[in-house]
């Protein structure tokens, strides 16, 4: 469907994606789009790697799909001014606030998990402050581009190169300057993911 982005960056889990859309969209299409966005929001809370997990990119695509279906539907029916204002401002603000809240909740929960992890356990992936998942992501840093390795343990953090550590720090501390030695930067990454600094 042209209104719903589907590619390798979008993980929709077990969501039932729409297959067709009336032109103009019917009331049922609008309801289905709204339900899709609500279900995606609920499924985003499932842990990454599970069958029901919906990642942030997919959740935002579902929210944008809902908005596009409503806009396309309204193009054929004059929308009241209050609804246009609500749709363009308050609705989008609410979606953004929900996304920020879920990102912060995920970060705090996963950092707590990593902090009390028993020996031999695996760290959870801590999202960047933007909500994006870092593992495997290609990031531009001073000196070139790097692909971020997964940080499943303290040893993985200690194996980071300077450029990889910088890329993680840009995601976790976007307003901080990149300073310090490689071990100091690795320690800062440890703090960002909830790993005990020994």
C-alpha positions in Angstrom: 0.0 0.0 0.0 1.5 3.3 -1.1 0.4 5.1 2.1 2.2 2.7 4.5 5.9 2.5 4.3 7.2 -1.1 4.4 10.9 -1.8 4.2 13.8 -3.4 6.2 13.8 -0.6 8.8 10.1 -1.1 9.7 9.3 -4.1 11.9 5.5 -4.6 12.1 5.6 -7.7 14.2 2.2 -9.5 14.1 0.2 -6.5 13.0 -2.5 -7.1 10.4 -1.6 -4.6 7.8 -4.2 -3.1 5.4 -4.4 -4.6 1.9 -6.7 -2.2 0.2 -8.1 1.3 0.5 -11.2 2.7 -1.0 -10.9 5.9 -3.1 -12.1 8.0 -1.3 -11.4 6.2 1.9 -14.6 5.0 3.6 -15.5 5.5 7.3 -14.4 1.9 7.8 -11.0 2.7 6.2 -10.6 5.5 8.7 -11.6 3.4 11.7 -9.2 0.6 10.5 -6.3 3.1 10.1 -7.0 4.4 13.7 -7.1 0.9 15.1 -3.9 0.0 13.3 -2.1 3.0 14.9 -3.5 2.2 18.4 -2.5 -1.5 18.1 1.0 -0.5 16.8 1.4 1.7 19.9 0.5 -1.2 22.2 2.7 -3.6 20.4 5.7 -1.2 20.4 6.0 -2.1 24.1 6.9 -5.8 23.3 10.6 -6.6 23.6 12.7 -6.3 20.5 13.2 -9.6 18.8 9.8 -11.0 19.8 7.1 -11.9 17.3 4.8 -9.1 18.4 7.4 -6.3 18.6 6.7 -3.2 16.5 9.7 -0.9 16.3 9.5 2.9 16.5 9.8 3.4 12.7 6.9 1.0 12.1 4.8 2.7 14.9 5.4 6.2 13.3 4.6 4.8 9.9 1.2 3.5 11.2 0.5 6.9 12.8 1.4 8.6 9.6 -0.8 6.1 7.7 -3.7 7.0 9.9 -3.1 10.7 9.3 -2.9 10.2 5.5 -6.1 8.1 5.4 -8.0 10.8 7.4 -6.5 13.6 5.2 -7.4 11.7 2.0 -10.9 11.1 3.3 -11.3 14.7 4.3 -10.2 15.9 0.9 -13.5 14.5 -0.4 -15.5 15.8 2.4 -15.1 19.4 3.7 -13.6 19.0 7.2 -14.7 21.4 9.9 -12.0 24.0 10.7 -11.7 22.7 14.3 -11.0 19.1 13.0 -8.3 20.3 10.6 -6.6 22.3 13.5 -6.9 19.3 15.8 -5.5 16.9 13.2 -2.6 19.1 12.2 -1.5 20.2 15.7 -2.9 18.5 18.8 -3.1 15.0 17.3 0.5 15.2 16.0 1.7 16.7 19.3 0.0 13.9 21.3 1.6 11.3 19.1 5.0 12.9 19.6 4.5 13.1 23.4 3.4 9.4 23.5 6.5 8.5 21.5 8.8 10.5 23.8 7.2 8.9 26.9 7.5 5.4 25.5 11.1 6.0 24.6 12.0 7.3 28.1 10.1 4.4 29.7 11.9 1.9 27.5 15.3 3.5 28.3 14.8 3.5 32.0 13.4 -0.1 32.1 16.1 -1.5 30.0 18.9 0.3 31.9 17.5 -1.2 35.1 17.6 -4.6 33.5 21.2 -4.1 32.4 22.2 -2.7 35.8 21.1 -5.9 37.7 22.0 -8.4 35.0 23.4 -11.7 36.4 26.7 -13.0 35.1 26.4 -14.4 31.6 23.2 -12.4 30.9 22.6 -10.3 27.8 22.1 -6.5 27.8 18.9 -5.1 26.4 19.3 -2.6 23.5 19.0 0.9 24.9 17.4 3.3 22.3 19.0 6.6 21.5 17.3 9.8 22.9 15.4 10.0 19.5 13.9 6.6 20.1 15.9 4.9 17.3 17.4 1.5 18.0 21.2 1.7 17.6 22.3 -1.8 17.0 23.3 -2.3 13.4 22.5 1.3 12.5 24.9 3.2 10.2 26.0 6.5 11.7 28.0 9.4 10.4 30.7 10.6 12.8 33.8 12.8 12.3 36.1 10.7 10.3 33.5 8.7 8.4 30.6 6.3 8.8 30.4 3.4 11.2 27.9 0.6 11.7 27.1 0.2 15.4 27.8 -3.2 16.8 25.4 -4.7 19.4 26.3 -4.0 23.0 25.2 -7.3 24.6 27.8 -7.2 27.4 30.5 -5.1 29.1 33.1 -6.8 26.9 31.3 -5.5 23.8 31.5 -2.0 25.1 35.2 -2.4 25.9 35.7 -3.6 22.3 34.3 -0.4 20.8 36.7 1.6 18.5 37.0 5.4 19.0 34.6 6.0 16.0 32.0 3.5 17.3 32.2 5.0 20.8 31.7 8.4 19.3 28.7 7.2 17.3 27.1 5.8 20.4 27.8 9.0 22.4 26.3 11.2 19.7 23.1 9.1 20.0 23.0 9.0 23.8 24.4 12.4 24.6 23.7 14.5 21.5 24.5 17.8 23.2 27.8 16.8 24.8 31.1 17.4 23.1 33.1 14.3 22.0 36.1 14.5 24.4 38.2 12.1 26.4 40.3 9.0 25.8 38.8 5.9 24.4 38.4 4.2 27.8 36.7 7.4 29.1 34.3 7.3 26.2 33.6 3.6 26.7 32.8 4.3 30.3 30.3 7.0 29.3 28.7 4.5 26.9 28.5 2.1 29.9 26.6 4.7 31.9 24.3 5.3 29.0 23.3 1.6 28.8 23.2 0.9 32.5 26.3 -1.1 32.7 28.2 -0.9 35.9 31.5 0.9 35.6 34.1 -1.1 37.4 
